[in-house]
Amino acid sequence: MHQEIFATTPRIILGTGTIARVGEEVRRLGKTSVCIITDPGVAASGIVERVEGLLDAAGLAHVRFDKVEADPRYEIVEDALAAAKGAKADCIIGIGGGSSLDMAKITAVMAVNEGPVGKYFGTDLIPVPGLKTILIPTTAGTGSEVTPIVILSDHHEKLKKGIVSPYIFPAVALLDAELTIGLPPKVTAPTGMDALIHALEAYTSINATPMTDLLAKEAIHLIYNNIRAAYAKGDNLPARENMLRGAMLAGMAFANAGVTAVHAFAYPIGAEFHIPHGIANTIMLVPVMRFNQTGNLGRFAELAAFLGQPVAGLSLRQAAASAVTALTELAEDLAVPQHLAAYGVTEEHVPTLAASVMLVTRLLANNPRHMTQEDAEVIYRQAL
């Protein structure tokens, strides 16, 4: 029997100035004590102080945990949890990029469920819902505000691991494009590429549905047509709004259809070589797409049309190849690295990295083409 299931964050508030609603939203959830989870960069930007002022105005108690690191180790969860429990928080607010939002989501879950966090790596292993969360993204990247997924780094195994559960969805997502105005180009580019890749992979996943296709297609349109403008002039508010909306729609798409091998390949190089997630995905995008095209030429040809490529008169294979060309040119325009060698990865690292890819079964299961470890080695070599 054919079934399609679609789930997303139940309350999404998108628009310029929506940050002003944060106190009201906490009150609407019936909560009184907030733990804000963020990273040092966002804390230094003044955004957190602004939120704290709004919570003060609403008469809400709050505490701040601002030590989230990029690609956070799962050990950081204990520190964030101690801050939340110490304040007797009944609501978690995550502010920042994907790492901070993911940390907020897992802290909320662990405040109610017994540890250690490691036992929840996998799908549907969390017993009960956590604290209510409100997520406020400051990048147009991960779409974490609409996904039931948390990604944490296991530095012992040199691998990124996922926790997937409907209990991870936040209660509220507040998307205010003004908060992304301060993003420098070197952050706008890789986070935007990450969002675009979410949409591309959701569209080519074997679990794509008409609903996720609709979201992925619109996300590709919004991101691809606005990312250069947002990168070139960061205070372009319409471009920033379109990027934030596109990243959210891409998040909705991949939360339900899944991402594929691009992310699977990005995880080991991110964990071992500390390559930022958006850059790791961009580096792996082209070689993985070339490999995957054979699995569904029609879908990859459609991507070319979404990316504005002139596909009239082209064969499916030619059109699919033109999608790769468009994405290569985009990465060049955004000055995002496209080779692993820039991060010290060499031929001798390839077998170990390829073996790690094969462990990311959750994502490889969504891929439109079956992959062996030998295939993975070839793909990594192409990315060198």
Buried (B, 14 or more C-beta within 10 A) or exposed (E): EEEEEEEBBEEBBBBEEBBEBBBEBBBBBEBBBBBBBBBEBBBEBEBBEBBBEBBEEBEBBBBBBBBBEBBBEBBBBEBBBEBBEEBEBBBBBBBBBBBBBBBBBBBBBBBEBEEEBBEBBEEEEBEEBBBBBBBBBBBBBBBBBBBBBBBBBBEEEBBBBBBBBEBBBBBBBBBBBBBBBBBEEBBBBBBBBBBBBBBBBBBBBBBBBEBBBEBBBBBBBBBBBBBBBBBEEBEBBEBBBBBBBBBBBBBBBBBBBBBBBBBBBBBBBBBBBEBBBBBBBBBBBBBBBBBBBEBBBEBBBBBBBBBEBEBEEBEBEBBBBBBBEBBBEBBEEBEBBBEBEEBEBEEEBBEEBBEBBBBBEBBBEBBBBEBEEEBBBBBBEBBB
